[in-house]
Amino acid sequence: GEFDLKTSSWVATPKDVRALGGALFCDRRYGRVFVYHNGAQSYYAARGFRGLLRV
């Protein structure tokens, strides 16, 4: 859904990419979803995280 229109969000990253220190993230701009890659450490340095807890 269109619930976060202002920030970037982590997306599921393949284990082999994570093992090399990479991470995928997305954001929604201009009515489209853009996917980016970067080193996970640089992403952690500037952002928090979101989670879902089902009880």
ROKEVO-317483 format. One record per residue: x, y, z of N, C-alpha, C, O, CB in turn; residue number from 1. Coordinates in steps of 0.001 Angstrom, whole numbers, plus 500000, padded with zeros to 6 digits. Atoms other than C-alpha are relative to their C-alpha. Glycine has a CB too. Example, Ala and Ser with C-alpha at 12.3 -4.5 7.8 and 13.67 -1.06 7.14 Angstrom:
@n.u->500890; n.v->498810; n.w->500000; ca.u->512300; ca.v->495500; ca.w->507800; c.u->500900; c.v->501200; c.w->500000; o.u->501936; o.v->501181; o.w->500665; cb.u->499008; cb.v->500027; cb.w->501246; resi->1
@n.u->499180; n.v->498810; n.w->499940; ca.u->513670; ca.v->498940; ca.w->507140; c.u->499230; c.v->501090; c.w->500730; o.u->499739; o.v->502198; o.w->500899; cb.u->500414; cb.v->500462; cb.w->498585; resi->2
***
This chain:
@n.u->500806; n.v->498812; n.w->500000; ca.u->500000; ca.v->500000; ca.w->500000; c.u->500849; c.v->501250; c.w->500000; o.u->502069; o.v->501188; o.w->500152; cb.u->499083; cb.v->499999; cb.w->501175; resi->1
@n.u->499309; n.v->498707; n.w->500000; ca.u->500909; ca.v->503640; ca.w->499835; c.u->500000; c.v->500575; c.w->501404; o.u->499353; o.v->501589; o.w->501666; cb.u->499334; cb.v->500989; cb.w->499008; resi->2
@n.u->500008; n.v->499592; n.w->498603; ca.u->501632; ca.v->503972; ca.w->503547; c.u->501229; c.v->500806; c.w->500389; o.u->501221; o.v->501442; o.w->501443; cb.u->499896; cb.v->498794; cb.w->500880; resi->3
@n.u->498795; n.v->499249; n.w->499665; ca.u->505104; ca.v->505529; ca.w->503476; c.u->500496; c.v->500698; c.w->498745; o.u->501137; o.v->500084; o.w->497892; cb.u->501102; cb.v->499070; cb.w->500596; resi->4
@n.u->499650; n.v->499263; n.w->501210; ca.u->505652; ca.v->508234; ca.w->500905; c.u->501177; c.v->500945; c.w->500203; o.u->501502; o.v->501719; o.w->499303; cb.u->498809; cb.v->500779; cb.w->499517; resi->5
@n.u->498947; n.v->499030; n.w->499714; ca.u->508537; ca.v->510101; ca.w->502573; c.u->501372; c.v->499407; c.w->500281; o.u->502370; o.v->500123; o.w->500197; cb.u->499599; cb.v->500815; cb.w->501151; resi->6
@n.u->498707; n.v->500562; n.w->499614; ca.u->511287; ca.v->507660; ca.w->503572; c.u->500327; c.v->498757; c.w->499190; o.u->499462; o.v->498190; o.w->498522; cb.u->500013; cb.v->499670; cb.w->501487; resi->7
@n.u->499564; n.v->501248; n.w->500627; ca.u->513293; ca.v->504756; ca.w->502202; c.u->499723; c.v->498839; c.w->500939; o.u->499686; o.v->499014; o.w->502157; cb.u->501504; cb.v->500055; cb.w->499633; resi->8
@n.u->500286; n.v->501189; n.w->499196; ca.u->512536; ca.v->501220; ca.w->503378; c.u->500842; c.v->498827; c.w->499514; o.u->501050; o.v->498645; o.w->498314; cb.u->498496; cb.v->499645; cb.w->499940; resi->9
@n.u->499328; n.v->501256; n.w->500326; ca.u->514532; ca.v->497996; ca.w->503529; c.u->499038; c.v->499087; c.w->499255; o.u->497832; o.v->499122; o.w->499498; cb.u->500531; cb.v->499306; cb.w->501280; resi->10
@n.u->500780; n.v->501077; n.w->500610; ca.u->513304; ca.v->495210; ca.w->501291; c.u->500808; c.v->498709; c.w->500150; o.u->502009; o.v->498743; o.w->500417; cb.u->499674; cb.v->500304; cb.w->498478; resi->11
@n.u->499319; n.v->501294; n.w->499869; ca.u->514125; ca.v->491507; ca.w->501399; c.u->501176; c.v->499951; c.w->499026; o.u->501025; o.v->500204; o.w->497831; cb.u->499013; cb.v->498814; cb.w->499734; resi->12
@n.u->498771; n.v->500057; n.w->500788; ca.u->517687; ca.v->491077; ca.w->500168; c.u->500483; c.v->498557; c.w->499964; o.u->500539; o.v->497907; o.w->501008; cb.u->501098; cb.v->500944; cb.w->500590; resi->13
@n.u->499515; n.v->501381; n.w->500074; ca.u->519008; ca.v->487732; ca.w->498877; c.u->501174; c.v->499761; c.w->500953; o.u->502016; o.v->500636; o.w->501155; cb.u->500417; cb.v->499665; cb.w->498565; resi->14
@n.u->498967; n.v->500332; n.w->499009; ca.u->521252; ca.v->485968; ca.w->501396; c.u->501409; c.v->500147; c.w->499448; o.u->502312; o.v->500571; o.w->500169; cb.u->499803; cb.v->498586; cb.w->500499; resi->15
@n.u->498649; n.v->499889; n.w->500553; ca.u->524216; ca.v->485882; ca.w->499022; c.u->500447; c.v->501456; c.w->499889; o.u->501634; o.v->501750; o.w->500035; cb.u->500063; cb.v->499334; cb.w->498629; resi->16
@n.u->499671; n.v->498570; n.w->500037; ca.u->524064; ca.v->489672; ca.w->498619; c.u->500289; c.v->500507; c.w->501409; o.u->501245; o.v->501255; o.w->501612; cb.u->498845; cb.v->500814; cb.w->499360; resi->17
@n.u->499776; n.v->499605; n.w->498601; ca.u->523760; ca.v->490174; ca.w->502400; c.u->501334; c.v->499468; c.w->500508; o.u->502025; o.v->500149; o.w->501266; cb.u->498854; cb.v->499491; cb.w->500896; resi->18
@n.u->498731; n.v->500582; n.w->499564; ca.u->526733; ca.v->487843; ca.w->502931; c.u->501192; c.v->500843; c.w->499538; o.u->502252; o.v->500822; o.w->500163; cb.u->500134; cb.v->498568; cb.w->499471; resi->19
@n.u->498945; n.v->499121; n.w->500516; ca.u->528801; ca.v->490296; ca.w->500868; c.u->499897; c.v->501412; c.w->500568; o.u->500678; o.v->502288; o.w->500198; cb.u->499938; cb.v->500055; cb.w->498481; resi->20
@n.u->500150; n.v->498694; n.w->499363; ca.u->527584; ca.v->493239; ca.w->502977; c.u->499044; c.v->500933; c.w->499293; o.u->498954; o.v->502107; o.w->499650; cb.u->501318; cb.v->500655; cb.w->500098; resi->21
@n.u->500917; n.v->499159; n.w->500755; ca.u->524990; ca.v->494516; ca.w->500513; c.u->498603; c.v->500010; c.w->500581; o.u->498249; o.v->499167; o.w->501405; cb.u->499944; cb.v->499546; cb.w->498578; resi->22
@n.u->501387; n.v->499884; n.w->499569; ca.u->521421; ca.v->495603; ca.w->501088; c.u->499190; c.v->500688; c.w->498904; o.u->499714; o.v->501514; o.w->498157; cb.u->499897; cb.v->500784; cb.w->501340; resi->23
@n.u->500919; n.v->499367; n.w->500944; ca.u->518424; ca.v->496578; ca.w->498960; c.u->499007; c.v->500851; c.w->500776; o.u->498556; o.v->500465; o.w->501855; cb.u->499260; cb.v->498938; cb.w->499133; resi->24
@n.u->501030; n.v->499167; n.w->499397; ca.u->516066; ca.v->499413; ca.w->499788; c.u->499228; c.v->500707; c.w->498898; o.u->499695; o.v->500798; o.w->497762; cb.u->500617; cb.v->501023; cb.w->500989; resi->25
@n.u->500896; n.v->499381; n.w->500980; ca.u->513227; ca.v->501234; ca.w->498040; c.u->499432; c.v->501295; c.w->500548; o.u->499428; o.v->501536; o.w->501755; cb.u->498861; cb.v->499042; cb.w->499618; resi->26
@n.u->500870; n.v->498903; n.w->499609; ca.u->511314; ca.v->504444; ca.w->498068; c.u->499005; c.v->500265; c.w->498883; o.u->499192; o.v->499837; o.w->497743; cb.u->500818; cb.v->501272; cb.w->500325; resi->27
@n.u->501039; n.v->499673; n.w->500976; ca.u->508232; ca.v->505742; ca.w->496322; c.u->500118; c.v->501482; c.w->499673; o.u->500021; o.v->502334; o.w->500556; cb.u->498564; cb.v->499649; cb.w->500543; resi->28
@n.u->499901; n.v->498631; n.w->500491; ca.u->508658; ca.v->508890; ca.w->494229; c.u->499289; c.v->500076; c.w->498655; o.u->499333; o.v->499132; o.w->497866; cb.u->501490; cb.v->500455; cb.w->499877; resi->29
@n.u->500607; n.v->499753; n.w->501310; ca.u->506698; ca.v->510319; ca.w->491324; c.u->499022; c.v->498907; c.w->499581; o.u->498868; o.v->498625; o.w->498393; cb.u->501079; cb.v->500133; cb.w->498956; resi->30
@n.u->500969; n.v->501042; n.w->500300; ca.u->504086; ca.v->507566; ca.w->491595; c.u->500615; c.v->498663; c.w->499618; o.u->499916; o.v->497786; o.w->499110; cb.u->499117; cb.v->500455; cb.w->498908; resi->31
@n.u->499294; n.v->501243; n.w->500331; ca.u->506705; ca.v->504814; ca.w->491117; c.u->500826; c.v->499548; c.w->501192; o.u->501131; o.v->500338; o.w->502085; cb.u->500905; cb.v->500188; cb.w->498756; resi->32
@n.u->499127; n.v->500537; n.w->498955; ca.u->508764; ca.v->502542; ca.w->493360; c.u->501387; c.v->499799; c.w->499400; o.u->501536; o.v->499140; o.w->498371; cb.u->499435; cb.v->498654; cb.w->500586; resi->33
@n.u->498615; n.v->500115; n.w->500437; ca.u->512545; ca.v->502795; ca.w->492972; c.u->500744; c.v->499074; c.w->500951; o.u->500559; o.v->499143; o.w->502166; cb.u->500684; cb.v->501390; cb.w->499936; resi->34
@n.u->499202; n.v->500946; n.w->499213; ca.u->514928; ca.v->500057; ca.w->494157; c.u->501465; c.v->500412; c.w->499876; o.u->501950; o.v->500710; o.w->498784; cb.u->499781; cb.v->498510; cb.w->499515; resi->35
@n.u->498595; n.v->499610; n.w->499955; ca.u->518493; ca.v->500871; ca.w->495219; c.u->500809; c.v->498928; c.w->500710; o.u->500254; o.v->498058; o.w->501381; cb.u->500171; cb.v->501361; cb.w->500703; resi->36
@n.u->499109; n.v->500888; n.w->499238; ca.u->521508; ca.v->498982; ca.w->496538; c.u->501091; c.v->500851; c.w->500630; o.u->501438; o.v->501925; o.w->500139; cb.u->500619; cb.v->498878; cb.w->499086; resi->37
@n.u->498916; n.v->499321; n.w->499307; ca.u->524202; ca.v->500002; ca.w->498947; c.u->500594; c.v->499027; c.w->500993; o.u->500048; o.v->497945; o.w->501208; cb.u->499508; cb.v->501299; cb.w->500706; resi->38
@n.u->499464; n.v->500799; n.w->498907; ca.u->526433; ca.v->498597; ca.w->501634; c.u->499083; c.v->500121; c.w->501202; o.u->498624; o.v->501217; o.w->501524; cb.u->501437; cb.v->500440; cb.w->500360; resi->39
@n.u->500914; n.v->499988; n.w->498858; ca.u->524335; ca.v->497640; ca.w->504633; c.u->500500; c.v->500925; c.w->501098; o.u->499692; o.v->501577; o.w->501760; cb.u->499818; cb.v->498588; cb.w->500551; resi->40
@n.u->499480; n.v->499165; n.w->498916; ca.u->526664; ca.v->499477; ca.w->507026; c.u->499708; c.v->501473; c.w->499771; o.u->499397; o.v->502188; o.w->500724; cb.u->501496; cb.v->499792; cb.w->500150; resi->41
@n.u->500294; n.v->498591; n.w->500254; ca.u->526170; ca.v->502828; ca.w->505312; c.u->498516; c.v->500278; c.w->500176; o.u->498130; o.v->501369; o.w->500595; cb.u->500450; cb.v->500401; cb.w->498589; resi->42
@n.u->501438; n.v->499811; n.w->499815; ca.u->522420; ca.v->502316; ca.w->505356; c.u->499661; c.v->500036; c.w->501483; o.u->498874; o.v->500877; o.w->501916; cb.u->499208; cb.v->498881; cb.w->499297; resi->43
@n.u->500231; n.v->500013; n.w->498554; ca.u->522437; ca.v->501434; ca.w->509070; c.u->500444; c.v->501305; c.w->500644; o.u->499805; o.v->501775; o.w->501585; cb.u->500732; cb.v->498827; cb.w->500644; resi->44
@n.u->499425; n.v->498815; n.w->499372; ca.u->524533; ca.v->504512; ca.w->509855; c.u->499050; c.v->501187; c.w->499996; o.u->499110; o.v->502024; o.w->500897; cb.u->501278; cb.v->500377; cb.w->499305; resi->45
@n.u->500830; n.v->498808; n.w->500145; ca.u->521881; ca.v->506982; ca.w->508714; c.u->498516; c.v->499758; c.w->500242; o.u->497732; o.v->500702; o.w->500156; cb.u->500183; cb.v->500567; cb.w->498640; resi->46
@n.u->501424; n.v->500289; n.w->499915; ca.u->518560; ca.v->505228; ca.w->509338; c.u->499692; c.v->499065; c.w->501157; o.u->500560; o.v->498354; o.w->501663; cb.u->499506; cb.v->499397; cb.w->498700; resi->47
@n.u->500498; n.v->500964; n.w->499025; ca.u->516506; ca.v->503355; ca.w->511865; c.u->499471; c.v->498789; c.w->499266; o.u->499896; o.v->498494; o.w->498149; cb.u->498901; cb.v->500622; cb.w->500895; resi->48
@n.u->500594; n.v->501144; n.w->500680; ca.u->514465; ca.v->500306; ca.w->511074; c.u->498536; c.v->499895; c.w->500377; o.u->498094; o.v->500464; o.w->501375; cb.u->500747; cb.v->498696; cb.w->500349; resi->49
@n.u->501409; n.v->500271; n.w->499766; ca.u->510859; ca.v->499208; ca.w->510889; c.u->499833; c.v->498521; c.w->500205; o.u->500634; o.v->497723; o.w->499717; cb.u->499120; cb.v->500500; cb.w->498833; resi->50
@n.u->500268; n.v->501420; n.w->499798; ca.u->509406; ca.v->495942; ca.w->512003; c.u->498512; c.v->499750; c.w->500118; o.u->497708; o.v->500678; o.w->500209; cb.u->500720; cb.v->499486; cb.w->501243; resi->51
@n.u->501383; n.v->500424; n.w->499845; ca.u->506196; ca.v->494018; ca.w->512272; c.u->499981; c.v->498894; c.w->501027; o.u->500711; o.v->497911; o.w->500905; cb.u->499378; cb.v->499531; cb.w->498648; resi->52
@n.u->500147; n.v->501009; n.w->498958; ca.u->505209; ca.v->492059; ca.w->515339; c.u->498549; c.v->499560; c.w->500020; o.u->497651; o.v->500355; o.w->500298; cb.u->500447; cb.v->500543; cb.w->501397; resi->53
@n.u->501360; n.v->500542; n.w->499952; ca.u->502178; ca.v->489819; ca.w->515113; c.u->499851; c.v->499183; c.w->501261; o.u->500675; o.v->498318; o.w->501555; cb.u->499684; cb.v->499139; cb.w->498745; resi->54
@n.u->500256; n.v->500719; n.w->498746; ca.u->500732; ca.v->488557; ca.w->518362; c.u->498740; c.v->499188; c.w->499852; o.u->498335; o.v->498501; o.w->500790; cb.u->499880; cb.v->500974; cb.w->501200; resi->55
***
